[in-house]
């Protein structure tokens, strides 16, 4: 069953379907969630950016790292204020590092 969902992540990325990836990311399965978040970053678009911004405050540091990486891949300059705000309040050093790397990939930083 898990393999089927991972296959759905890959297919959604191929089809550039951010909504399907966002739906797949709504799970308690951490590996699936992280894969879907990475896919959202690859697909990009306004819905993807808005979704990722909301996930910057997730309680799980692994998720925040994945979100920062996805935002860096996406490189959407409209997300920079949100990323900067998260960096200012982030306490986890690994998340701070991921956010700093993402900021370098976003035009205008």
matplotlib code that plots the C-alpha trace (Angstrom):
import matplotlib.pyplot as plt

x = [0.0, 2.8, 4.5, 1.3, 1.2, 4.9, 4.1, 1.3, 3.8, 6.0, 3.1, 1.8, 5.3, 5.4, 1.9, 2.9, -0.1, 0.5, -3.0, -2.5, 0.9, -0.6, -3.3, -0.7, 1.3, -1.7, -0.6, 1.0, 3.4, 6.6, 8.4, 5.4, 4.8, 8.4, 8.4, 5.1, 6.5, 9.6, 7.4, 5.4, 8.6, 9.5, 6.1, 5.8, 3.1, 0.9, -0.9, 2.3, 3.9, 0.9, 0.8, 4.5, 4.3, 1.7, 3.9, 6.9, 5.4, 4.9, 5.9, 8.1, 11.6, 12.0, 8.9, 10.2, 13.5, 11.7, 9.6, 12.6, 14.3, 11.2, 10.9, 14.5, 13.9, 10.8, 12.7, 9.5, 10.5, 7.0, 7.9, 10.9, 9.2, 7.7, 11.0, 12.7, 10.1, 10.5, 14.3, 13.9, 11.9, 13.3, 15.3, 16.4, 19.9, 19.3, 16.1, 17.8, 20.6, 18.0, 16.1, 19.4, 20.2, 16.7, 17.1, 20.2, 18.2, 15.4, 15.9, 16.0, 17.9]
y = [0.0, 2.4, 1.7, 2.6, 6.0, 6.7, 5.8, 8.3, 11.0, 10.2, 10.3, 13.6, 15.1, 13.8, 15.3, 18.6, 18.1, 20.2, 19.5, 15.8, 16.2, 18.5, 15.9, 13.1, 15.3, 15.2, 12.0, 10.8, 8.7, 10.8, 9.3, 9.8, 13.3, 14.3, 12.9, 14.7, 18.0, 17.6, 17.0, 20.1, 22.1, 20.5, 21.3, 24.8, 27.3, 29.5, 26.7, 24.9, 28.1, 28.8, 25.3, 25.2, 28.6, 27.2, 24.2, 26.3, 26.3, 22.6, 21.1, 18.4, 19.7, 17.2, 18.6, 22.2, 21.1, 19.5, 22.6, 24.9, 22.6, 22.6, 26.3, 26.6, 24.3, 26.3, 29.6, 31.7, 35.2, 35.8, 33.4, 35.2, 37.3, 34.2, 32.3, 35.3, 35.5, 31.7, 32.1, 34.9, 32.7, 29.2, 27.6, 24.4, 24.8, 22.2, 24.0, 27.3, 26.0, 24.6, 27.9, 29.8, 27.6, 28.0, 31.8, 31.7, 30.0, 32.5, 35.5, 38.8, 37.5]
z = [0.0, 0.9, -2.4, -4.2, -2.6, -3.4, -7.0, -6.9, -5.8, -8.8, -11.2, -9.7, -10.2, -13.8, -14.4, -12.7, -10.4, -7.2, -5.8, -5.9, -4.1, -1.5, -0.9, -0.6, 1.9, 4.3, 6.0, 9.2, 7.2, 7.4, 4.4, 2.2, 3.5, 2.9, -0.6, -1.4, -0.1, -2.2, -5.2, -4.4, -4.6, -8.0, -9.5, -8.2, -8.9, -6.6, -4.9, -4.2, -2.8, -0.6, 0.7, 1.5, 3.3, 5.6, 6.4, 7.5, 11.0, 11.3, 14.7, 13.0, 12.2, 9.4, 7.7, 8.1, 6.6, 3.7, 3.2, 3.2, 0.6, -1.5, -1.4, -2.4, -5.4, -6.3, -6.1, -5.9, -5.0, -3.4, -0.6, 0.6, 3.3, 4.8, 4.7, 6.3, 9.1, 9.8, 9.9, 12.5, 14.9, 14.1, 16.9, 15.3, 13.8, 11.0, 10.0, 10.1, 7.8, 5.4, 5.3, 4.7, 1.8, 0.4, 0.6, -1.6, -4.3, -4.3, -6.6, -4.8, -1.8]

ax = plt.figure().add_subplot(projection="3d")
ax.plot(x, y, z, "-o")
ax.set_aspect("equal")
plt.show()
